[in-house]
Amino acid sequence: MRSTLKMPKVGDAVDEVVIAEISVAVGATVTEGQTIFVVETDKTQVEVPAPFAGTVREILIAKGDDVRTGAPTLVLEV
């Protein structure tokens, strides 16, 4: 089953972040809690973990992209 992961809310007053780093590649197997990408806010960098284990099938973001809370980021297959 494929699931599209959405950008989580990373701060109370933050609705948009910049993708600083993508830590996985298409075809990679990830474990629950593993960092899948890093985002930057005005004040800090935040590691975003995988909410569950699976295999990365698509990456819908790129380094440097501005991404809003709730936007699709990548597709994991369980």
N, CA, C, O and CB atoms as a CASP TS submission, in Angstrom:
PFRMAT TS
TARGET T0000
AUTHOR 0000-0000-0000
METHOD Language model
MODEL 1
PARENT N/A
ATOM      1  N   MET     1       0.831  -1.171   0.000  1.00  0.00           N
ATOM      2  CA  MET     1       0.000   0.000   0.000  1.00  0.00           C
ATOM      3  C   MET     1       0.885   1.248   0.000  1.00  0.00           C
ATOM      4  O   MET     1       1.847   1.329   0.764  1.00  0.00           O
ATOM      5  CB  MET     1      -0.951  -0.009   1.209  1.00  0.00           C
ATOM      6  N   ARG     2       0.567   2.199  -0.840  1.00  0.00           N
ATOM      7  CA  ARG     2       1.319   3.452  -0.913  1.00  0.00           C
ATOM      8  C   ARG     2       0.632   4.539  -0.104  1.00  0.00           C
ATOM      9  O   ARG     2      -0.594   4.651  -0.100  1.00  0.00           O
ATOM     10  CB  ARG     2       1.481   3.902  -2.371  1.00  0.00           C
ATOM     11  N   SER     3       1.446   5.342   0.584  1.00  0.00           N
ATOM     12  CA  SER     3       0.928   6.467   1.348  1.00  0.00           C
ATOM     13  C   SER     3       1.731   7.714   1.000  1.00  0.00           C
ATOM     14  O   SER     3       2.961   7.683   0.972  1.00  0.00           O
ATOM     15  CB  SER     3       0.983   6.180   2.872  1.00  0.00           C
ATOM     16  N   THR     4       1.029   8.801   0.737  1.00  0.00           N
ATOM     17  CA  THR     4       1.693  10.073   0.475  1.00  0.00           C
ATOM     18  C   THR     4       1.859  10.801   1.802  1.00  0.00           C
ATOM     19  O   THR     4       0.881  11.101   2.487  1.00  0.00           O
ATOM     20  CB  THR     4       0.885  10.941  -0.549  1.00  0.00           C
ATOM     21  N   LEU     5       3.103  11.078   2.151  1.00  0.00           N
ATOM     22  CA  LEU     5       3.383  11.797   3.392  1.00  0.00           C
ATOM     23  C   LEU     5       3.227  13.287   3.155  1.00  0.00           C
ATOM     24  O   LEU     5       3.632  13.810   2.117  1.00  0.00           O
ATOM     25  CB  LEU     5       4.803  11.474   3.916  1.00  0.00           C
ATOM     26  N   LYS     6       2.641  13.957   4.118  1.00  0.00           N
ATOM     27  CA  LYS     6       2.423  15.405   4.024  1.00  0.00           C
ATOM     28  C   LYS     6       3.368  16.119   4.985  1.00  0.00           C
ATOM     29  O   LYS     6       3.800  15.555   5.990  1.00  0.00           O
ATOM     30  CB  LYS     6       0.938  15.772   4.338  1.00  0.00           C
ATOM     31  N   MET     7       3.677  17.366   4.657  1.00  0.00           N
ATOM     32  CA  MET     7       4.553  18.156   5.511  1.00  0.00           C
ATOM     33  C   MET     7       3.878  18.364   6.864  1.00  0.00           C
ATOM     34  O   MET     7       2.791  18.937   6.935  1.00  0.00           O
ATOM     35  CB  MET     7       4.895  19.520   4.848  1.00  0.00           C
ATOM     36  N   PRO     8       4.518  17.900   7.939  1.00  0.00           N
ATOM     37  CA  PRO     8       3.926  18.116   9.258  1.00  0.00           C
ATOM     38  C   PRO     8       4.116  19.558   9.718  1.00  0.00           C
ATOM     39  O   PRO     8       4.948  20.282   9.171  1.00  0.00           O
ATOM     40  CB  PRO     8       4.537  17.155  10.281  1.00  0.00           C
ATOM     41  N   LYS     9       3.367  19.961  10.693  1.00  0.00           N
ATOM     42  CA  LYS     9       3.536  21.281  11.303  1.00  0.00           C
ATOM     43  C   LYS     9       4.780  21.203  12.186  1.00  0.00           C
ATOM     44  O   LYS     9       4.835  20.380  13.099  1.00  0.00           O
ATOM     45  CB  LYS     9       2.253  21.719  12.137  1.00  0.00           C
ATOM     46  N   VAL    10       5.772  22.044  11.926  1.00  0.00           N
ATOM     47  CA  VAL    10       7.038  21.974  12.662  1.00  0.00           C
ATOM     48  C   VAL    10       7.162  23.041  13.742  1.00  0.00           C
ATOM     49  O   VAL    10       8.131  23.043  14.502  1.00  0.00           O
ATOM     50  CB  VAL    10       8.191  22.100  11.703  1.00  0.00           C
ATOM     51  N   GLY    11       6.203  23.938  13.818  1.00  0.00           N
ATOM     52  CA  GLY    11       6.225  24.969  14.852  1.00  0.00           C
ATOM     53  C   GLY    11       4.866  25.628  14.956  1.00  0.00           C
ATOM     54  O   GLY    11       4.079  25.610  14.009  1.00  0.00           O
ATOM     55  N   ASP    12       4.595  26.212  16.117  1.00  0.00           N
ATOM     56  CA  ASP    12       3.283  26.819  16.346  1.00  0.00           C
ATOM     57  C   ASP    12       2.953  27.936  15.360  1.00  0.00           C
ATOM     58  O   ASP    12       1.812  28.050  14.912  1.00  0.00           O
ATOM     59  CB  ASP    12       3.215  27.358  17.746  1.00  0.00           C
ATOM     60  N   ALA    13       3.935  28.752  15.023  1.00  0.00           N
ATOM     61  CA  ALA    13       3.679  29.912  14.161  1.00  0.00           C
ATOM     62  C   ALA    13       4.258  29.731  12.758  1.00  0.00           C
ATOM     63  O   ALA    13       4.402  30.701  12.014  1.00  0.00           O
ATOM     64  CB  ALA    13       4.258  31.168  14.796  1.00  0.00           C
ATOM     65  N   VAL    14       4.592  28.485  12.398  1.00  0.00           N
ATOM     66  CA  VAL    14       5.250  28.223  11.112  1.00  0.00           C
ATOM     67  C   VAL    14       4.310  27.461  10.185  1.00  0.00           C
ATOM     68  O   VAL    14       3.870  26.359  10.511  1.00  0.00           O
ATOM     69  CB  VAL    14       6.561  27.427  11.318  1.00  0.00           C
ATOM     70  N   ASP    15       4.003  28.052   9.025  1.00  0.00           N
ATOM     71  CA  ASP    15       3.156  27.382   8.047  1.00  0.00           C
ATOM     72  C   ASP    15       3.904  27.051   6.764  1.00  0.00           C
ATOM     73  O   ASP    15       3.381  26.341   5.906  1.00  0.00           O
ATOM     74  CB  ASP    15       1.958  28.239   7.729  1.00  0.00           C
ATOM     75  N   GLU    16       5.129  27.561   6.627  1.00  0.00           N
ATOM     76  CA  GLU    16       5.925  27.290   5.430  1.00  0.00           C
ATOM     77  C   GLU    16       7.384  27.142   5.837  1.00  0.00           C
ATOM     78  O   GLU    16       7.886  27.905   6.663  1.00  0.00           O
ATOM     79  CB  GLU    16       5.755  28.422   4.368  1.00  0.00           C
ATOM     80  N   VAL    17       8.064  26.156   5.252  1.00  0.00           N
ATOM     81  CA  VAL    17       9.465  25.888   5.544  1.00  0.00           C
ATOM     82  C   VAL    17      10.229  25.745   4.230  1.00  0.00           C
ATOM     83  O   VAL    17       9.630  25.638   3.159  1.00  0.00           O
ATOM     84  CB  VAL    17       9.620  24.611   6.419  1.00  0.00           C
ATOM     85  N   VAL    18      11.552  25.745   4.326  1.00  0.00           N
ATOM     86  CA  VAL    18      12.415  25.522   3.176  1.00  0.00           C
ATOM     87  C   VAL    18      13.083  24.162   3.363  1.00  0.00           C
ATOM     88  O   VAL    18      13.567  23.849   4.451  1.00  0.00           O
ATOM     89  CB  VAL    18      13.480  26.674   3.019  1.00  0.00           C
ATOM     90  N   ILE    19      13.109  23.361   2.307  1.00  0.00           N
ATOM     91  CA  ILE    19      13.769  22.056   2.368  1.00  0.00           C
ATOM     92  C   ILE    19      15.281  22.297   2.336  1.00  0.00           C
ATOM     93  O   ILE    19      15.818  22.813   1.357  1.00  0.00           O
ATOM     94  CB  ILE    19      13.311  21.118   1.178  1.00  0.00           C
ATOM     95  N   ALA    20      15.959  21.910   3.432  1.00  0.00           N
ATOM     96  CA  ALA    20      17.403  22.108   3.539  1.00  0.00           C
ATOM     97  C   ALA    20      18.166  20.881   3.063  1.00  0.00           C
ATOM     98  O   ALA    20      19.264  20.999   2.519  1.00  0.00           O
ATOM     99  CB  ALA    20      17.789  22.435   4.977  1.00  0.00           C
ATOM    100  N   GLU    21      17.587  19.707   3.266  1.00  0.00           N
ATOM    101  CA  GLU    21      18.279  18.456   2.929  1.00  0.00           C
ATOM    102  C   GLU    21      17.261  17.341   2.789  1.00  0.00           C
ATOM    103  O   GLU    21      16.301  17.269   3.557  1.00  0.00           O
ATOM    104  CB  GLU    21      19.340  18.092   4.005  1.00  0.00           C
ATOM    105  N   ILE    22      17.468  16.472   1.812  1.00  0.00           N
ATOM    106  CA  ILE    22      16.659  15.263   1.674  1.00  0.00           C
ATOM    107  C   ILE    22      17.587  14.105   2.011  1.00  0.00           C
ATOM    108  O   ILE    22      18.619  13.919   1.366  1.00  0.00           O
ATOM    109  CB  ILE    22      16.029  15.119   0.214  1.00  0.00           C
ATOM    110  N   SER    23      17.218  13.331   3.019  1.00  0.00           N
ATOM    111  CA  SER    23      18.111  12.303   3.568  1.00  0.00           C
ATOM    112  C   SER    23      17.879  10.911   3.006  1.00  0.00           C
ATOM    113  O   SER    23      18.561   9.968   3.406  1.00  0.00           O
ATOM    114  CB  SER    23      17.962  12.252   5.047  1.00  0.00           C
ATOM    115  N   VAL    24      16.931  10.762   2.088  1.00  0.00           N
ATOM    116  CA  VAL    24      16.612   9.458   1.508  1.00  0.00           C
ATOM    117  C   VAL    24      16.590   9.573  -0.016  1.00  0.00           C
ATOM    118  O   VAL    24      16.567  10.672  -0.570  1.00  0.00           O
ATOM    119  CB  VAL    24      15.246   8.932   2.040  1.00  0.00           C
ATOM    120  N   ALA    25      16.598   8.424  -0.675  1.00  0.00           N
ATOM    121  CA  ALA    25      16.523   8.380  -2.137  1.00  0.00           C
ATOM    122  C   ALA    25      15.413   7.415  -2.533  1.00  0.00           C
ATOM    123  O   ALA    25      14.998   6.577  -1.732  1.00  0.00           O
ATOM    124  CB  ALA    25      17.893   7.947  -2.766  1.00  0.00           C
ATOM    125  N   VAL    26      14.938   7.530  -3.750  1.00  0.00           N
ATOM    126  CA  VAL    26      13.928   6.601  -4.259  1.00  0.00           C
ATOM    127  C   VAL    26      14.505   5.190  -4.204  1.00  0.00           C
ATOM    128  O   VAL    26      15.636   4.943  -4.623  1.00  0.00           O
ATOM    129  CB  VAL    26      13.490   6.975  -5.723  1.00  0.00           C
ATOM    130  N   GLY    27      13.700   4.273  -3.675  1.00  0.00           N
ATOM    131  CA  GLY    27      14.130   2.887  -3.540  1.00  0.00           C
ATOM    132  C   GLY    27      14.699   2.557  -2.171  1.00  0.00           C
ATOM    133  O   GLY    27      14.868   1.383  -1.840  1.00  0.00           O
ATOM    134  N   ALA    28      14.999   3.577  -1.367  1.00  0.00           N
ATOM    135  CA  ALA    28      15.560   3.357  -0.037  1.00  0.00           C
ATOM    136  C   ALA    28      14.497   2.826   0.916  1.00  0.00           C
ATOM    137  O   ALA    28      13.326   3.199   0.833  1.00  0.00           O
ATOM    138  CB  ALA    28      16.164   4.655   0.513  1.00  0.00           C
ATOM    139  N   THR    29      14.921   1.955   1.815  1.00  0.00           N
ATOM    140  CA  THR    29      14.049   1.471   2.877  1.00  0.00           C
ATOM    141  C   THR    29      14.294   2.338   4.101  1.00  0.00           C
ATOM    142  O   THR    29      15.438   2.560   4.497  1.00  0.00           O
ATOM    143  CB  THR    29      14.304  -0.046   3.191  1.00  0.00           C
ATOM    144  N   VAL    30      13.211   2.830   4.700  1.00  0.00           N
ATOM    145  CA  VAL    30      13.334   3.661   5.895  1.00  0.00           C
ATOM    146  C   VAL    30      12.636   2.982   7.069  1.00  0.00           C
ATOM    147  O   VAL    30      11.698   2.202   6.896  1.00  0.00           O
ATOM    148  CB  VAL    30      12.740   5.071   5.649  1.00  0.00           C
ATOM    149  N   THR    31      13.117   3.298   8.257  1.00  0.00           N
ATOM    150  CA  THR    31      12.504   2.784   9.472  1.00  0.00           C
ATOM    151  C   THR    31      11.691   3.894  10.127  1.00  0.00           C
ATOM    152  O   THR    31      11.943   5.076   9.893  1.00  0.00           O
ATOM    153  CB  THR    31      13.577   2.233  10.448  1.00  0.00           C
ATOM    154  N   GLU    32      10.728   3.516  10.937  1.00  0.00           N
ATOM    155  CA  GLU    32       9.935   4.502  11.659  1.00  0.00           C
ATOM    156  C   GLU    32      10.865   5.360  12.521  1.00  0.00           C
ATOM    157  O   GLU    32      11.702   4.833  13.254  1.00  0.00           O
ATOM    158  CB  GLU    32       8.848   3.810  12.534  1.00  0.00           C
ATOM    159  N   GLY    33      10.715   6.664  12.431  1.00  0.00           N
ATOM    160  CA  GLY    33      11.536   7.586  13.213  1.00  0.00           C
ATOM    161  C   GLY    33      12.812   8.042  12.538  1.00  0.00           C
ATOM    162  O   GLY    33      13.463   8.974  13.011  1.00  0.00           O
ATOM    163  N   GLN    34      13.186   7.396  11.431  1.00  0.00           N
ATOM    164  CA  GLN    34      14.394   7.795  10.689  1.00  0.00           C
ATOM    165  C   GLN    34      14.163   9.156  10.041  1.00  0.00           C
ATOM    166  O   GLN    34      13.078   9.430   9.530  1.00  0.00           O
ATOM    167  CB  GLN    34      14.767   6.729   9.607  1.00  0.00           C
ATOM    168  N   THR    35      15.190  10.009  10.064  1.00  0.00           N
ATOM    169  CA  THR    35      15.078  11.319   9.418  1.00  0.00           C
ATOM    170  C   THR    35      14.962  11.133   7.911  1.00  0.00           C
ATOM    171  O   THR    35      15.800  10.477   7.292  1.00  0.00           O
ATOM    172  CB  THR    35      16.298  12.219   9.765  1.00  0.00           C
ATOM    173  N   ILE    36      13.905  11.722   7.320  1.00  0.00           N
ATOM    174  CA  ILE    36      13.727  11.620   5.875  1.00  0.00           C
ATOM    175  C   ILE    36      14.088  12.916   5.163  1.00  0.00           C
ATOM    176  O   ILE    36      14.508  12.896   4.006  1.00  0.00           O
ATOM    177  CB  ILE    36      12.297  11.240   5.553  1.00  0.00           C
ATOM    178  N   PHE    37      13.925  14.048   5.855  1.00  0.00           N
ATOM    179  CA  PHE    37      14.429  15.311   5.328  1.00  0.00           C
ATOM    180  C   PHE    37      14.570  16.321   6.459  1.00  0.00           C
ATOM    181  O   PHE    37      14.038  16.133   7.553  1.00  0.00           O
ATOM    182  CB  PHE    37      13.497  15.859   4.224  1.00  0.00           C
ATOM    183  N   VAL    38      15.302  17.398   6.168  1.00  0.00           N
ATOM    184  CA  VAL    38      15.544  18.464   7.128  1.00  0.00           C
ATOM    185  C   VAL    38      14.974  19.739   6.542  1.00  0.00           C
ATOM    186  O   VAL    38      15.179  20.034   5.364  1.00  0.00           O
ATOM    187  CB  VAL    38      17.068  18.615   7.457  1.00  0.00           C
ATOM    188  N   VAL    39      14.255  20.500   7.366  1.00  0.00           N
ATOM    189  CA  VAL    39      13.669  21.761   6.918  1.00  0.00           C
ATOM    190  C   VAL    39      14.226  22.918   7.736  1.00  0.00           C
ATOM    191  O   VAL    39      14.679  22.742   8.867  1.00  0.00           O
ATOM    192  CB  VAL    39      12.132  21.717   7.026  1.00  0.00           C
ATOM    193  N   GLU    40      14.181  24.103   7.139  1.00  0.00           N
ATOM    194  CA  GLU    40      14.616  25.313   7.818  1.00  0.00           C
ATOM    195  C   GLU    40      13.422  26.236   8.019  1.00  0.00           C
ATOM    196  O   GLU    40      12.591  26.410   7.127  1.00  0.00           O
ATOM    197  CB  GLU    40      15.731  26.024   7.019  1.00  0.00           C
ATOM    198  N   THR    41      13.356  26.823   9.209  1.00  0.00           N
ATOM    199  CA  THR    41      12.398  27.888   9.473  1.00  0.00           C
ATOM    200  C   THR    41      13.219  29.169   9.605  1.00  0.00           C
ATOM    201  O   THR    41      14.429  29.157   9.377  1.00  0.00           O
ATOM    202  CB  THR    41      11.525  27.601  10.776  1.00  0.00           C
ATOM    203  N   ASP    42      12.577  30.258   9.966  1.00  0.00           N
ATOM    204  CA  ASP    42      13.311  31.507  10.167  1.00  0.00           C
ATOM    205  C   ASP    42      14.331  31.392  11.290  1.00  0.00           C
ATOM    206  O   ASP    42      15.331  32.110  11.303  1.00  0.00           O
ATOM    207  CB  ASP    42      12.345  32.640  10.467  1.00  0.00           C
ATOM    208  N   LYS    43      14.076  30.483  12.239  1.00  0.00           N
ATOM    209  CA  LYS    43      14.900  30.433  13.439  1.00  0.00           C
ATOM    210  C   LYS    43      15.742  29.175  13.607  1.00  0.00           C
ATOM    211  O   LYS    43      16.729  29.203  14.342  1.00  0.00           O
ATOM    212  CB  LYS    43      14.038  30.578  14.609  1.00  0.00           C
ATOM    213  N   THR    44      15.390  28.087  12.960  1.00  0.00           N
ATOM    214  CA  THR    44      16.079  26.827  13.247  1.00  0.00           C
ATOM    215  C   THR    44      15.954  25.824  12.100  1.00  0.00           C
ATOM    216  O   THR    44      15.234  26.053  11.128  1.00  0.00           O
ATOM    217  CB  THR    44      15.527  26.214  14.524  1.00  0.00           C
ATOM    218  N   GLN    45      16.669  24.712  12.236  1.00  0.00           N
ATOM    219  CA  GLN    45      16.504  23.567  11.341  1.00  0.00           C
ATOM    220  C   GLN    45      15.808  22.466  12.124  1.00  0.00           C
ATOM    221  O   GLN    45      16.061  22.284  13.315  1.00  0.00           O
ATOM    222  CB  GLN    45      17.884  23.074  10.768  1.00  0.00           C
ATOM    223  N   VAL    46      14.926  21.730  11.448  1.00  0.00           N
ATOM    224  CA  VAL    46      14.164  20.667  12.093  1.00  0.00           C
ATOM    225  C   VAL    46      14.267  19.406  11.252  1.00  0.00           C
ATOM    226  O   VAL    46      14.037  19.438  10.043  1.00  0.00           O
ATOM    227  CB  VAL    46      12.680  21.080  12.289  1.00  0.00           C
ATOM    228  N   GLU    47      14.618  18.283  11.900  1.00  0.00           N
ATOM    229  CA  GLU    47      14.633  16.994  11.219  1.00  0.00           C
ATOM    230  C   GLU    47      13.209  16.440  11.207  1.00  0.00           C
ATOM    231  O   GLU    47      12.531  16.434  12.234  1.00  0.00           O
ATOM    232  CB  GLU    47      15.621  15.997  11.913  1.00  0.00           C
ATOM    233  N   VAL    48      12.764  15.977  10.049  1.00  0.00           N
ATOM    234  CA  VAL    48      11.423  15.402   9.925  1.00  0.00           C
ATOM    235  C   VAL    48      11.578  13.884   9.817  1.00  0.00           C
ATOM    236  O   VAL    48      12.203  13.388   8.880  1.00  0.00           O
ATOM    237  CB  VAL    48      10.651  15.991   8.674  1.00  0.00           C
ATOM    238  N   PRO    49      11.007  13.142  10.779  1.00  0.00           N
ATOM    239  CA  PRO    49      11.139  11.682  10.777  1.00  0.00           C
ATOM    240  C   PRO    49      10.045  10.984   9.973  1.00  0.00           C
ATOM    241  O   PRO    49       8.966  11.534   9.752  1.00  0.00           O
ATOM    242  CB  PRO    49      11.122  11.166  12.197  1.00  0.00           C
ATOM    243  N   ALA    50      10.347   9.766   9.543  1.00  0.00           N
ATOM    244  CA  ALA    50       9.340   8.931   8.886  1.00  0.00           C
ATOM    245  C   ALA    50       8.317   8.503   9.934  1.00  0.00           C
ATOM    246  O   ALA    50       8.705   8.032  11.004  1.00  0.00           O
ATOM    247  CB  ALA    50       9.996   7.682   8.193  1.00  0.00           C
ATOM    248  N   PRO    51       7.016   8.653   9.657  1.00  0.00           N
ATOM    249  CA  PRO    51       5.998   8.268  10.631  1.00  0.00           C
ATOM    250  C   PRO    51       5.809   6.747  10.730  1.00  0.00           C
ATOM    251  O   PRO    51       5.225   6.250  11.693  1.00  0.00           O
ATOM    252  CB  PRO    51       4.680   8.921  10.272  1.00  0.00           C
ATOM    253  N   PHE    52       6.304   6.021   9.733  1.00  0.00           N
ATOM    254  CA  PHE    52       6.239   4.561   9.729  1.00  0.00           C
ATOM    255  C   PHE    52       7.305   4.038   8.773  1.00  0.00           C
ATOM    256  O   PHE    52       7.858   4.796   7.976  1.00  0.00           O
ATOM    257  CB  PHE    52       4.813   4.053   9.317  1.00  0.00           C
ATOM    258  N   ALA    53       7.589   2.749   8.854  1.00  0.00           N
ATOM    259  CA  ALA    53       8.599   2.120   7.997  1.00  0.00           C
ATOM    260  C   ALA    53       8.033   1.865   6.604  1.00  0.00           C
ATOM    261  O   ALA    53       6.828   1.678   6.439  1.00  0.00           O
ATOM    262  CB  ALA    53       9.097   0.798   8.620  1.00  0.00           C
ATOM    263  N   GLY    54       8.910   1.859   5.609  1.00  0.00           N
ATOM    264  CA  GLY    54       8.486   1.572   4.245  1.00  0.00           C
ATOM    265  C   GLY    54       9.611   1.810   3.259  1.00  0.00           C
ATOM    266  O   GLY    54      10.761   2.026   3.643  1.00  0.00           O
ATOM    267  N   THR    55       9.263   1.767   1.989  1.00  0.00           N
ATOM    268  CA  THR    55      10.212   1.991   0.901  1.00  0.00           C
ATOM    269  C   THR    55       9.817   3.270   0.173  1.00  0.00           C
ATOM    270  O   THR    55       8.651   3.460  -0.174  1.00  0.00           O
ATOM    271  CB  THR    55      10.250   0.773  -0.082  1.00  0.00           C
ATOM    272  N   VAL    56      10.787   4.138  -0.057  1.00  0.00           N
ATOM    273  CA  VAL    56      10.528   5.403  -0.747  1.00  0.00           C
ATOM    274  C   VAL    56      10.256   5.108  -2.218  1.00  0.00           C
ATOM    275  O   VAL    56      11.099   4.524  -2.899  1.00  0.00           O
ATOM    276  CB  VAL    56      11.731   6.393  -0.588  1.00  0.00           C
ATOM    277  N   ARG    57       9.083   5.509  -2.715  1.00  0.00           N
ATOM    278  CA  ARG    57       8.712   5.300  -4.116  1.00  0.00           C
ATOM    279  C   ARG    57       8.799   6.572  -4.943  1.00  0.00           C
ATOM    280  O   ARG    57       9.129   6.514  -6.128  1.00  0.00           O
ATOM    281  CB  ARG    57       7.315   4.743  -4.201  1.00  0.00           C
ATOM    282  N   GLU    58       8.508   7.723  -4.340  1.00  0.00           N
ATOM    283  CA  GLU    58       8.591   9.005  -5.040  1.00  0.00           C
ATOM    284  C   GLU    58       9.007  10.078  -4.054  1.00  0.00           C
ATOM    285  O   GLU    58       8.625  10.043  -2.884  1.00  0.00           O
ATOM    286  CB  GLU    58       7.238   9.370  -5.713  1.00  0.00           C
ATOM    287  N   ILE    59       9.798  11.037  -4.536  1.00  0.00           N
ATOM    288  CA  ILE    59      10.126  12.223  -3.751  1.00  0.00           C
ATOM    289  C   ILE    59       9.504  13.403  -4.486  1.00  0.00           C
ATOM    290  O   ILE    59       9.829  13.668  -5.643  1.00  0.00           O
ATOM    291  CB  ILE    59      11.695  12.401  -3.564  1.00  0.00           C
ATOM    292  N   LEU    60       8.612  14.107  -3.807  1.00  0.00           N
ATOM    293  CA  LEU    60       7.815  15.163  -4.428  1.00  0.00           C
ATOM    294  C   LEU    60       8.333  16.562  -4.118  1.00  0.00           C
ATOM    295  O   LEU    60       7.719  17.557  -4.503  1.00  0.00           O
ATOM    296  CB  LEU    60       6.385  15.051  -3.978  1.00  0.00           C
ATOM    297  N   ILE    61       9.466  16.637  -3.422  1.00  0.00           N
ATOM    298  CA  ILE    61      10.073  17.912  -3.034  1.00  0.00           C
ATOM    299  C   ILE    61      11.524  17.916  -3.488  1.00  0.00           C
ATOM    300  O   ILE    61      12.079  16.875  -3.841  1.00  0.00           O
ATOM    301  CB  ILE    61       9.971  18.147  -1.490  1.00  0.00           C
ATOM    302  N   ALA    62      12.127  19.086  -3.476  1.00  0.00           N
ATOM    303  CA  ALA    62      13.547  19.210  -3.824  1.00  0.00           C
ATOM    304  C   ALA    62      14.210  20.176  -2.850  1.00  0.00           C
ATOM    305  O   ALA    62      13.553  21.027  -2.251  1.00  0.00           O
ATOM    306  CB  ALA    62      13.728  19.699  -5.299  1.00  0.00           C
ATOM    307  N   LYS    63      15.505  20.030  -2.707  1.00  0.00           N
ATOM    308  CA  LYS    63      16.263  20.941  -1.846  1.00  0.00           C
ATOM    309  C   LYS    63      16.023  22.373  -2.319  1.00  0.00           C
ATOM    310  O   LYS    63      16.091  22.666  -3.513  1.00  0.00           O
ATOM    311  CB  LYS    63      17.794  20.596  -1.862  1.00  0.00           C
ATOM    312  N   GLY    64      15.740  23.258  -1.362  1.00  0.00           N
ATOM    313  CA  GLY    64      15.489  24.661  -1.681  1.00  0.00           C
ATOM    314  C   GLY    64      14.028  25.008  -1.882  1.00  0.00           C
ATOM    315  O   GLY    64      13.678  26.188  -1.928  1.00  0.00           O
ATOM    316  N   ASP    65      13.163  24.004  -2.003  1.00  0.00           N
ATOM    317  CA  ASP    65      11.725  24.260  -2.180  1.00  0.00           C
ATOM    318  C   ASP    65      11.114  24.890  -0.928  1.00  0.00           C
ATOM    319  O   ASP    65      11.479  24.542   0.194  1.00  0.00           O
ATOM    320  CB  ASP    65      10.987  22.952  -2.521  1.00  0.00           C
ATOM    321  N   ASP    66      10.186  25.815  -1.133  1.00  0.00           N
ATOM    322  CA  ASP    66       9.330  26.317  -0.059  1.00  0.00           C
ATOM    323  C   ASP    66       8.125  25.393  -0.003  1.00  0.00           C
ATOM    324  O   ASP    66       7.447  25.189  -1.010  1.00  0.00           O
ATOM    325  CB  ASP    66       8.901  27.828  -0.293  1.00  0.00           C
ATOM    326  N   VAL    67       7.855  24.832   1.176  1.00  0.00           N
ATOM    327  CA  VAL    67       6.776  23.850   1.306  1.00  0.00           C
ATOM    328  C   VAL    67       5.862  24.258   2.461  1.00  0.00           C
ATOM    329  O   VAL    67       6.327  24.555   3.562  1.00  0.00           O
ATOM    330  CB  VAL    67       7.349  22.415   1.535  1.00  0.00           C
ATOM    331  N   ARG    68       4.571  24.268   2.193  1.00  0.00           N
ATOM    332  CA  ARG    68       3.583  24.635   3.213  1.00  0.00           C
ATOM    333  C   ARG    68       3.164  23.398   4.025  1.00  0.00           C
ATOM    334  O   ARG    68       3.209  22.272   3.530  1.00  0.00           O
ATOM    335  CB  ARG    68       2.339  25.293   2.551  1.00  0.00           C
ATOM    336  N   THR    69       2.770  23.628   5.242  1.00  0.00           N
ATOM    337  CA  THR    69       2.233  22.560   6.084  1.00  0.00           C
ATOM    338  C   THR    69       1.088  21.872   5.343  1.00  0.00           C
ATOM    339  O   THR    69       0.197  22.533   4.809  1.00  0.00           O
ATOM    340  CB  THR    69       1.749  23.120   7.460  1.00  0.00           C
ATOM    341  N   GLY    70       1.122  20.535   5.316  1.00  0.00           N
ATOM    342  CA  GLY    70       0.068  19.764   4.662  1.00  0.00           C
ATOM    343  C   GLY    70       0.338  19.420   3.206  1.00  0.00           C
ATOM    344  O   GLY    70      -0.400  18.636   2.610  1.00  0.00           O
ATOM    345  N   ALA    71       1.399  20.003   2.617  1.00  0.00           N
ATOM    346  CA  ALA    71       1.727  19.714   1.213  1.00  0.00           C
ATOM    347  C   ALA    71       2.344  18.313   1.094  1.00  0.00           C
ATOM    348  O   ALA    71       3.043  17.875   2.007  1.00  0.00           O
ATOM    349  CB  ALA    71       2.706  20.789   0.644  1.00  0.00           C
ATOM    350  N   PRO    72       2.098  17.604  -0.017  1.00  0.00           N
ATOM    351  CA  PRO    72       2.699  16.277  -0.210  1.00  0.00           C
ATOM    352  C   PRO    72       4.226  16.395  -0.313  1.00  0.00           C
ATOM    353  O   PRO    72       4.750  17.316  -0.939  1.00  0.00           O
ATOM    354  CB  PRO    72       2.123  15.595  -1.485  1.00  0.00           C
ATOM    355  N   THR    73       4.927  15.439   0.317  1.00  0.00           N
ATOM    356  CA  THR    73       6.407  15.494   0.305  1.00  0.00           C
ATOM    357  C   THR    73       7.022  14.261  -0.343  1.00  0.00           C
ATOM    358  O   THR    73       7.910  14.381  -1.187  1.00  0.00           O
ATOM    359  CB  THR    73       6.944  15.637   1.731  1.00  0.00           C
ATOM    360  N   LEU    74       6.560  13.088   0.043  1.00  0.00           N
ATOM    361  CA  LEU    74       7.059  11.875  -0.608  1.00  0.00           C
ATOM    362  C   LEU    74       6.070  10.744  -0.455  1.00  0.00           C
ATOM    363  O   LEU    74       5.130  10.817   0.336  1.00  0.00           O
ATOM    364  CB  LEU    74       8.414  11.467  -0.033  1.00  0.00           C
ATOM    365  N   VAL    75       6.300   9.688  -1.233  1.00  0.00           N
ATOM    366  CA  VAL    75       5.408   8.527  -1.234  1.00  0.00           C
ATOM    367  C   VAL    75       6.184   7.339  -0.671  1.00  0.00           C
ATOM    368  O   VAL    75       7.253   6.986  -1.169  1.00  0.00           O
ATOM    369  CB  VAL    75       4.863   8.219  -2.682  1.00  0.00           C
ATOM    370  N   LEU    76       5.621   6.724   0.383  1.00  0.00           N
ATOM    371  CA  LEU    76       6.191   5.511   0.961  1.00  0.00           C
ATOM    372  C   LEU    76       5.279   4.328   0.663  1.00  0.00           C
ATOM    373  O   LEU    76       4.054   4.442   0.712  1.00  0.00           O
ATOM    374  CB  LEU    76       6.399   5.669   2.487  1.00  0.00           C
ATOM    375  N   GLU    77       5.889   3.205   0.357  1.00  0.00           N
ATOM    376  CA  GLU    77       5.122   1.973   0.174  1.00  0.00           C
ATOM    377  C   GLU    77       5.393   1.083   1.381  1.00  0.00           C
ATOM    378  O   GLU    77       6.541   0.844   1.754  1.00  0.00           O
ATOM    379  CB  GLU    77       5.500   1.244  -1.175  1.00  0.00           C
ATOM    380  N   VAL    78       4.316   0.602   1.975  1.00  0.00           N
ATOM    381  CA  VAL    78       4.432  -0.227   3.176  1.00  0.00           C
ATOM    382  C   VAL    78       4.456  -1.686   2.774  1.00  0.00           C
ATOM    383  O   VAL    78       4.550  -2.562   3.634  1.00  0.00           O
ATOM    384  CB  VAL    78       3.270   0.046   4.162  1.00  0.00           C
TER
END
